[in-house]
């Protein structure tokens, strides 16, 4: 028989003692100044709400951080370059290190850029880092805006922050082009000549606008010094202000998060700013800094000494702008030669429409889209859970269509290189792109929407029938079927968390006021365009029935029939495959 367990004498028990934590030498050294500052400025009280702020964790959220860190690196490297750069178009004879250009007449700005590249220790590295950081800054902002668009993170209450982001993208594009033009080499001068044509194409006031900007006829003698002030002072200040407003609104509204267990519109699941997020963000900054340093040291960009100084009578063969200006260049290259001659004036629509009009249309549609979608849906609720792109197929299709149009224009910006590299006619490339810029986005829209609906069907099948296991079983009748495993409650919650909006029937007399009937009919037609093809989420009863049957509805594999009389070789989903059309 087992003996009873021994007991402990209370008189011999020792009270547990937790040793007091001691600060390390770094924290000890910092504690004194920190206490002194806190007693006078109240830093602990002011910073406590922020450092305990929780941010969600997802790899796509790093795109915005890359843009922020690239801008910081731009400020650091730009400050270094400004110590030696001379924003002057005064002509001098080059007597620097680069032997092939010795004795050539050039502007002081080009000569100082050569000196930075060849005579200043580390100058070429920093200059190339600056150029790569500018390209990465714009690329990260564009990728970040696509992430926000496809996940619906621009919806209430973040419409203003979306508009701020669009403004930041516009300012970044202008800032990049201004910096690109400062060296006054043949390639950047060709880009300035391009902008001169855009300015002169403005109806009625184009010539006066050119004289105002360039201080006379192109190229003038003032444009570099003016661009320098814009590049180092005006636009950086505007972008800094937009970044501060953008981040303040992110903190105020709280960051969006992807759907998942425990996540809803009223909470944020993630990590606090301090110490977790601050450590991760700091480490990521140095990763971005290190990658840009490697790019600046190992990947050549803008070797302006091979182009030479700018001469208005010359142009570099195969010259291309930086990637972010490629879509404007492409629009102008593929545009037909449309001009009007009225009252002794020339109206160059072949430049104004694809140049000025295209940029205005691009950024204008980006800025107003949140308000268009809100008008269509009449959804006034706040959204803090991001959409999965498949659950908003029409919005996703619009985004892919816009990307496709941008891509066609971007290819048009290099139509000469496409023609030479693929040994085809330049005119054939141009004519093809004139059609493709309109047809390709439509095809992309239709294909993307079908893909999204197909992914919705896959989610629905997973909800109602479980996950495919890859195990094929044969029953006594000789037919084969695949065994399915139930999905977790967390995954089911993720797949059904999104909100669905109805496609509305046409309004009837009495539904709205007579003077509002036309607008309401248009809005309801838009809801049908947006939502009529969406798959309805399975109801609670359908999910409970599927769980009750233990996911026995397997994919039949015998004789190419699905057991419902459909000769397609796949399991047929008969419930919840159509979006309700309601009359409201």
ZILINHU-V683574 format. One record per residue. RES is the residue in three letters. SS is DSSP state (h for helix, s for strand, l for the rest). PHI is phi in radians with two decimals (NA if undefined). BURIAL is 1 if it has 16 or more other ideal C-beta (glycine too) atoms within 10 Angstrom, else 0. Layout:
BEGIN
res & ss & phi & burial
RES & SS & PHI & BURIAL
RES & SS & PHI & BURIAL
END
This chain:
BEGIN
res & ss & phi & burial
UNK & l & NA & 0
UNK & l & -1.21 & 0
UNK & l & -1.41 & 0
UNK & l & -1.13 & 0
UNK & l & -1.17 & 0
UNK & l & -1.22 & 0
UNK & l & -1.81 & 0
UNK & l & -1.82 & 0
UNK & l & -1.30 & 0
UNK & h & -1.07 & 0
UNK & h & -1.20 & 0
UNK & h & -1.63 & 0
UNK & l & -1.20 & 0
UNK & l & -1.93 & 0
UNK & l & -1.18 & 0
UNK & l & -1.14 & 0
UNK & l & -2.25 & 0
UNK & l & -1.61 & 0
UNK & l & -1.14 & 0
UNK & l & -1.30 & 0
UNK & l & -1.23 & 0
UNK & l & -1.94 & 0
UNK & l & -1.27 & 0
UNK & l & -1.28 & 0
UNK & h & -1.11 & 0
UNK & h & -1.18 & 0
UNK & h & -1.18 & 0
UNK & h & -1.09 & 0
UNK & h & -1.18 & 0
UNK & h & -1.49 & 0
UNK & h & -1.13 & 0
UNK & h & -1.11 & 0
UNK & h & -1.06 & 0
UNK & h & -1.15 & 0
UNK & h & -1.15 & 0
UNK & h & -1.07 & 0
UNK & h & -1.20 & 0
UNK & h & -1.16 & 0
UNK & h & -1.15 & 0
UNK & h & -1.79 & 0
UNK & h & -2.02 & 0
UNK & l & 1.15 & 0
UNK & h & -1.12 & 0
UNK & h & -1.10 & 0
UNK & h & -1.15 & 0
UNK & h & -1.25 & 0
UNK & h & -1.55 & 0
UNK & h & -1.00 & 0
UNK & h & -1.08 & 0
UNK & h & -1.34 & 0
UNK & h & -1.23 & 0
UNK & l & -1.69 & 0
UNK & l & -1.13 & 1
UNK & s & -1.69 & 1
UNK & s & -2.12 & 1
UNK & l & -1.23 & 1
UNK & l & -2.13 & 1
UNK & l & -2.79 & 0
UNK & h & -1.08 & 0
UNK & h & -1.20 & 0
UNK & h & -1.24 & 1
UNK & h & -1.30 & 1
UNK & h & -1.08 & 1
UNK & h & -1.14 & 1
UNK & h & -1.16 & 1
UNK & h & -1.06 & 1
UNK & h & -1.08 & 1
UNK & h & -1.09 & 1
UNK & h & -1.19 & 1
UNK & h & -1.11 & 1
UNK & h & -1.16 & 1
UNK & h & -1.08 & 0
UNK & h & -1.15 & 1
UNK & h & -1.08 & 1
UNK & h & -1.12 & 0
UNK & h & -1.16 & 0
UNK & h & -1.21 & 1
UNK & h & -1.13 & 1
UNK & h & -1.08 & 0
UNK & h & -1.04 & 1
UNK & h & -1.17 & 1
UNK & h & -1.17 & 0
UNK & l & -1.13 & 0
UNK & l & -2.05 & 0
UNK & l & -1.33 & 1
UNK & l & -2.05 & 1
UNK & l & -1.41 & 1
UNK & l & -2.37 & 1
UNK & l & -1.75 & 1
UNK & l & -1.11 & 0
UNK & s & -1.39 & 0
UNK & s & -2.39 & 0
UNK & s & -1.73 & 0
UNK & l & -1.25 & 1
UNK & l & -2.33 & 0
UNK & l & -1.53 & 1
UNK & l & -1.30 & 0
UNK & l & -1.27 & 0
UNK & h & -1.12 & 0
UNK & h & -1.20 & 0
UNK & h & -1.93 & 1
UNK & l & -1.11 & 0
UNK & l & 1.51 & 0
UNK & l & -1.48 & 0
UNK & s & -1.30 & 0
UNK & s & -2.72 & 1
UNK & s & -1.36 & 1
UNK & h & -1.10 & 1
UNK & h & -1.14 & 1
UNK & h & -1.19 & 1
UNK & h & -1.12 & 1
UNK & h & -1.20 & 1
UNK & h & -1.18 & 1
UNK & h & -1.11 & 1
UNK & h & -1.10 & 1
UNK & h & -1.06 & 1
UNK & h & -1.30 & 1
UNK & h & -2.02 & 0
UNK & l & -1.95 & 0
UNK & l & -1.62 & 1
UNK & l & -1.07 & 0
UNK & l & 1.36 & 0
UNK & h & -1.13 & 1
UNK & h & -1.12 & 1
UNK & h & -1.04 & 1
UNK & h & -1.17 & 1
UNK & h & -1.13 & 1
UNK & h & -1.26 & 1
UNK & h & -1.05 & 1
UNK & h & -1.09 & 1
UNK & h & -1.18 & 1
UNK & h & -1.13 & 1
UNK & h & -1.12 & 1
UNK & h & -1.13 & 1
UNK & h & -1.11 & 1
UNK & h & -1.21 & 1
UNK & h & -1.02 & 1
UNK & h & -1.24 & 1
UNK & h & -1.12 & 1
UNK & h & -1.17 & 1
UNK & h & -1.10 & 1
UNK & h & -1.16 & 1
UNK & h & -1.12 & 0
UNK & h & -1.12 & 1
UNK & h & -1.15 & 1
UNK & h & -1.16 & 1
UNK & h & -1.09 & 1
UNK & h & -1.11 & 1
UNK & h & -1.15 & 1
UNK & h & -1.19 & 1
UNK & l & -1.67 & 1
UNK & l & 1.20 & 1
UNK & l & -1.32 & 1
UNK & l & -1.58 & 1
UNK & l & -1.27 & 1
UNK & l & -0.86 & 0
UNK & l & -1.77 & 0
UNK & l & -1.85 & 1
UNK & h & -1.10 & 1
UNK & h & -1.15 & 0
UNK & h & -1.14 & 1
UNK & h & -1.13 & 1
UNK & h & -1.11 & 1
UNK & h & -1.07 & 1
UNK & h & -1.11 & 1
UNK & h & -1.12 & 1
UNK & h & -1.09 & 1
UNK & h & -1.13 & 1
UNK & h & -1.13 & 1
UNK & h & -1.09 & 1
UNK & h & -1.11 & 1
UNK & h & -1.12 & 1
UNK & h & -1.14 & 1
UNK & h & -1.17 & 1
UNK & h & -1.09 & 1
UNK & h & -1.09 & 1
UNK & h & -1.16 & 1
UNK & h & -1.08 & 1
UNK & h & -1.17 & 1
UNK & h & -1.09 & 1
UNK & h & -1.53 & 1
UNK & l & -1.15 & 1
UNK & l & -1.11 & 1
UNK & l & 1.09 & 1
UNK & s & -1.56 & 1
UNK & h & -1.13 & 1
UNK & h & -1.25 & 1
UNK & h & -1.18 & 1
UNK & h & -1.14 & 1
UNK & h & -1.10 & 1
UNK & h & -1.13 & 1
UNK & h & -1.13 & 1
UNK & h & -1.10 & 0
UNK & h & -1.08 & 1
UNK & h & -1.16 & 1
UNK & h & -1.02 & 1
UNK & h & -1.13 & 1
UNK & h & -1.08 & 1
UNK & h & -1.13 & 1
UNK & h & -1.22 & 1
UNK & l & -1.39 & 1
UNK & l & -1.10 & 1
UNK & l & -1.01 & 0
UNK & l & 1.27 & 0
UNK & l & -1.89 & 0
UNK & h & -1.04 & 1
UNK & h & -1.13 & 0
UNK & h & -1.15 & 0
UNK & h & -1.11 & 0
UNK & h & -1.09 & 1
UNK & h & -1.13 & 0
UNK & h & -1.20 & 0
UNK & h & -1.30 & 1
UNK & h & -1.66 & 1
UNK & l & 1.24 & 0
UNK & l & 2.41 & 0
UNK & l & -1.21 & 0
UNK & l & -1.07 & 1
UNK & l & -1.55 & 1
UNK & l & 1.18 & 1
UNK & l & -2.31 & 0
UNK & l & -2.07 & 0
UNK & h & -1.13 & 1
UNK & h & -1.15 & 1
UNK & h & -1.15 & 1
UNK & h & -1.21 & 0
UNK & h & -1.11 & 1
UNK & h & -1.11 & 1
UNK & h & -1.11 & 0
UNK & h & -1.09 & 1
UNK & h & -1.29 & 1
UNK & h & -1.73 & 1
UNK & h & -2.18 & 0
UNK & h & -1.16 & 0
UNK & h & -1.19 & 1
UNK & h & -1.03 & 1
UNK & h & -1.13 & 0
UNK & h & -1.11 & 1
UNK & h & -1.14 & 1
UNK & h & -1.06 & 0
UNK & h & -1.11 & 0
UNK & h & -1.16 & 1
UNK & h & -1.11 & 1
UNK & h & -1.08 & 0
UNK & h & -1.14 & 0
UNK & h & -1.09 & 1
UNK & h & -1.20 & 0
UNK & h & -1.08 & 0
UNK & h & -1.24 & 1
UNK & h & -1.08 & 1
UNK & h & -1.17 & 0
UNK & h & -1.18 & 0
UNK & h & -1.44 & 1
UNK & l & 1.20 & 1
UNK & l & -1.33 & 1
UNK & l & -1.18 & 1
UNK & s & -2.42 & 1
UNK & s & -1.38 & 1
UNK & l & -1.11 & 1
UNK & l & 2.99 & 0
UNK & l & -1.01 & 0
UNK & l & 1.41 & 0
UNK & l & -1.87 & 1
UNK & l & -2.58 & 0
UNK & l & -1.19 & 0
UNK & l & -1.88 & 0
UNK & l & -2.43 & 0
UNK & l & -2.35 & 1
UNK & l & -1.84 & 0
UNK & l & 3.13 & 1
UNK & s & -2.19 & 1
UNK & s & -1.25 & 0
UNK & h & -1.03 & 1
UNK & h & -2.11 & 0
UNK & h & -1.72 & 0
UNK & h & -1.17 & 0
UNK & h & -1.17 & 1
UNK & h & -1.10 & 0
UNK & h & -1.16 & 0
UNK & h & -1.14 & 0
UNK & h & -1.14 & 0
UNK & h & -1.10 & 0
UNK & h & -1.12 & 0
UNK & h & -1.18 & 0
UNK & h & -1.04 & 1
UNK & h & -1.24 & 0
UNK & h & -1.15 & 0
UNK & h & -1.08 & 1
UNK & h & -1.08 & 1
UNK & h & -1.15 & 0
UNK & h & -1.11 & 0
UNK & h & -1.15 & 1
UNK & h & -1.13 & 1
UNK & h & -1.09 & 0
UNK & h & -1.11 & 1
UNK & h & -1.14 & 1
UNK & h & -1.53 & 0
UNK & h & -2.01 & 0
UNK & l & -2.08 & 0
UNK & l & -1.22 & 0
UNK & l & -2.50 & 0
UNK & l & 0.93 & 1
UNK & l & -1.34 & 0
UNK & h & -1.16 & 1
UNK & h & -1.19 & 1
UNK & h & -1.44 & 0
UNK & l & -1.58 & 1
UNK & l & 1.51 & 1
UNK & s & -1.23 & 1
UNK & l & -1.29 & 1
UNK & l & -2.37 & 0
UNK & l & -1.02 & 0
UNK & l & -1.53 & 0
UNK & l & -2.13 & 0
UNK & l & -2.62 & 0
UNK & l & -1.39 & 0
UNK & l & -1.12 & 0
UNK & l & 1.21 & 0
UNK & l & -1.19 & 1
UNK & l & -2.30 & 1
UNK & l & -1.37 & 1
UNK & l & -1.07 & 1
UNK & h & -0.99 & 0
UNK & h & -1.28 & 1
UNK & h & -1.73 & 1
UNK & h & -1.14 & 1
UNK & h & -1.20 & 1
UNK & h & -1.24 & 1
UNK & h & -1.05 & 1
UNK & h & -1.12 & 1
UNK & h & -1.06 & 1
UNK & h & -1.26 & 1
UNK & h & -1.19 & 1
UNK & h & -1.67 & 1
UNK & l & -1.29 & 1
UNK & l & -1.11 & 0
UNK & l & -1.45 & 0
UNK & l & -1.78 & 0
UNK & s & -2.44 & 0
UNK & s & -2.01 & 0
UNK & s & -2.17 & 0
UNK & s & -2.21 & 0
UNK & l & 0.96 & 0
UNK & l & 1.37 & 0
UNK & s & -2.03 & 0
UNK & s & -1.90 & 0
UNK & s & -1.84 & 1
UNK & s & -1.56 & 1
UNK & h & -1.19 & 1
UNK & h & -1.16 & 0
UNK & h & -1.92 & 1
UNK & h & -1.17 & 1
UNK & h & -1.16 & 1
UNK & h & -1.31 & 1
UNK & h & -1.49 & 1
UNK & h & -1.27 & 1
UNK & h & -1.13 & 0
UNK & h & -1.16 & 1
UNK & h & -1.14 & 1
UNK & h & -1.11 & 0
UNK & h & -1.16 & 0
UNK & h & -1.08 & 1
UNK & h & -1.33 & 0
UNK & h & -1.13 & 0
UNK & h & -1.14 & 0
UNK & h & -1.04 & 1
UNK & h & -1.22 & 1
UNK & h & -1.64 & 0
UNK & h & -1.01 & 1
UNK & h & -0.97 & 1
UNK & h & -1.32 & 0
UNK & h & -1.14 & 0
UNK & h & -1.14 & 1
UNK & h & -1.15 & 0
UNK & h & -1.15 & 0
UNK & h & -1.15 & 1
UNK & h & -1.50 & 1
UNK & l & 0.97 & 0
UNK & l & -1.59 & 0
UNK & l & -1.79 & 0
UNK & l & -1.39 & 0
UNK & l & -1.42 & 0
UNK & l & -2.20 & 1
UNK & l & -2.07 & 1
UNK & s & -1.77 & 1
UNK & s & -1.28 & 1
UNK & l & -1.36 & 1
UNK & l & -1.39 & 1
UNK & h & -0.91 & 1
UNK & h & -1.14 & 1
UNK & h & -1.48 & 1
UNK & l & -2.28 & 1
UNK & h & -1.09 & 1
UNK & h & -1.21 & 1
UNK & h & -1.07 & 1
UNK & h & -1.07 & 1
UNK & h & -1.14 & 1
UNK & h & -1.05 & 1
UNK & h & -1.10 & 1
UNK & h & -1.18 & 1
UNK & h & -1.09 & 1
UNK & h & -1.12 & 1
UNK & h & -1.11 & 1
UNK & h & -1.16 & 1
UNK & h & -1.06 & 1
UNK & h & -1.04 & 1
UNK & h & -1.11 & 1
UNK & h & -1.10 & 1
UNK & h & -1.13 & 1
UNK & h & -1.11 & 1
UNK & h & -1.11 & 1
UNK & h & -1.05 & 1
UNK & l & -1.14 & 1
UNK & l & -2.13 & 1
UNK & h & -1.08 & 1
UNK & h & -1.18 & 1
UNK & h & -1.22 & 0
UNK & h & -1.05 & 1
UNK & h & -1.13 & 1
UNK & h & -1.30 & 0
UNK & h & -1.27 & 0
UNK & h & -1.74 & 0
UNK & l & 0.98 & 0
UNK & l & -2.16 & 0
UNK & l & -1.24 & 0
UNK & h & -1.10 & 0
UNK & h & -1.14 & 0
UNK & h & -1.13 & 0
UNK & h & -1.10 & 1
UNK & h & -1.12 & 1
UNK & h & -1.13 & 0
UNK & h & -1.10 & 1
UNK & h & -1.21 & 1
UNK & h & -1.06 & 0
UNK & h & -1.49 & 0
UNK & h & -1.12 & 1
UNK & h & -1.15 & 1
UNK & h & -1.79 & 0
UNK & h & -1.41 & 0
UNK & h & -1.03 & 1
UNK & h & -1.07 & 1
UNK & h & -1.13 & 0
UNK & h & -1.09 & 0
UNK & h & -1.11 & 1
UNK & h & -1.07 & 1
UNK & h & -1.13 & 0
UNK & h & -1.13 & 0
UNK & h & -1.10 & 1
UNK & h & -1.13 & 1
UNK & h & -1.13 & 0
UNK & h & -1.11 & 1
UNK & h & -1.08 & 1
UNK & h & -1.16 & 1
UNK & h & -1.10 & 0
UNK & h & -1.19 & 1
UNK & h & -1.09 & 1
UNK & h & -1.10 & 0
UNK & h & -1.13 & 0
UNK & h & -1.11 & 1
UNK & h & -1.13 & 1
UNK & h & -1.11 & 1
UNK & h & -1.18 & 1
UNK & h & -1.19 & 1
UNK & h & -1.48 & 1
UNK & h & -2.17 & 1
UNK & l & 1.56 & 1
UNK & s & -1.56 & 0
UNK & s & -1.20 & 0
UNK & s & -1.77 & 0
UNK & s & 1.41 & 0
UNK & s & -1.69 & 0
UNK & s & -1.74 & 0
UNK & s & -2.08 & 0
UNK & s & -2.04 & 0
UNK & l & -1.58 & 0
UNK & l & -1.02 & 0
UNK & l & -1.40 & 0
UNK & l & 1.73 & 0
UNK & l & -1.47 & 0
UNK & s & -1.96 & 0
UNK & s & -2.62 & 1
UNK & s & -1.73 & 1
UNK & s & -1.33 & 0
UNK & s & -2.01 & 1
UNK & s & -1.96 & 0
UNK & l & -1.07 & 0
UNK & l & -1.50 & 1
UNK & l & -1.27 & 0
UNK & h & -1.12 & 0
UNK & h & -1.12 & 0
UNK & h & -1.17 & 1
UNK & h & -1.07 & 1
UNK & h & -1.11 & 0
UNK & h & -1.10 & 1
UNK & h & -1.32 & 1
UNK & h & -2.07 & 1
UNK & l & -1.36 & 1
UNK & l & -1.24 & 1
UNK & l & -1.58 & 0
UNK & l & -1.90 & 0
UNK & l & -1.92 & 1
UNK & l & -1.44 & 1
UNK & s & -1.56 & 1
UNK & s & -1.62 & 1
UNK & l & -1.26 & 0
UNK & l & -1.00 & 0
UNK & l & -1.23 & 1
UNK & l & -1.83 & 0
UNK & s & -1.00 & 0
UNK & l & 1.71 & 0
UNK & l & -1.20 & 1
UNK & s & -2.40 & 1
UNK & l & -1.15 & 0
UNK & h & -1.04 & 0
UNK & h & -1.27 & 0
UNK & h & -1.77 & 0
UNK & h & -1.09 & 0
UNK & h & -1.11 & 0
UNK & h & -1.15 & 0
UNK & h & -1.17 & 0
UNK & h & -1.10 & 0
UNK & h & -1.11 & 0
UNK & h & -1.11 & 1
UNK & h & -1.18 & 1
UNK & h & -1.11 & 0
UNK & h & -1.15 & 1
UNK & h & -1.11 & 1
UNK & h & -1.17 & 1
UNK & h & -1.10 & 0
UNK & h & -1.31 & 1
UNK & h & -2.08 & 1
UNK & l & -1.19 & 0
UNK & l & -1.59 & 1
UNK & l & -1.17 & 1
UNK & l & -1.38 & 1
UNK & l & -1.25 & 1
UNK & l & -1.16 & 1
UNK & l & -1.04 & 1
UNK & l & -1.33 & 0
UNK & h & -1.01 & 0
UNK & h & -1.11 & 0
UNK & h & -1.16 & 1
UNK & h & -1.19 & 1
UNK & h & -1.15 & 0
UNK & h & -1.16 & 0
UNK & h & -1.11 & 1
UNK & h & -1.18 & 0
UNK & h & -1.15 & 0
UNK & l & -1.41 & 0
UNK & l & 1.18 & 0
UNK & l & 1.01 & 1
UNK & l & -1.49 & 0
UNK & l & -1.38 & 1
UNK & l & -1.58 & 1
UNK & l & -1.30 & 1
UNK & s & -1.30 & 1
UNK & l & -2.12 & 1
UNK & l & -1.73 & 0
UNK & l & 1.03 & 0
UNK & l & 1.21 & 0
UNK & l & -1.92 & 1
UNK & l & -1.82 & 1
UNK & l & 1.51 & 0
UNK & l & -2.09 & 0
UNK & l & 1.45 & 0
UNK & l & -1.72 & 0
UNK & l & -1.54 & 0
UNK & l & -2.26 & 0
UNK & l & 1.28 & 0
UNK & l & -2.29 & 0
UNK & l & -1.15 & 1
UNK & l & -1.71 & 0
UNK & l & -1.70 & 1
UNK & l & -1.83 & 0
UNK & l & -2.06 & 0
UNK & l & 1.24 & 1
UNK & l & -1.76 & 0
UNK & l & -2.23 & 0
UNK & l & -1.42 & 1
UNK & l & -1.13 & 0
UNK & s & -1.86 & 0
UNK & s & -2.01 & 0
UNK & l & -1.96 & 0
UNK & l & -2.15 & 0
END
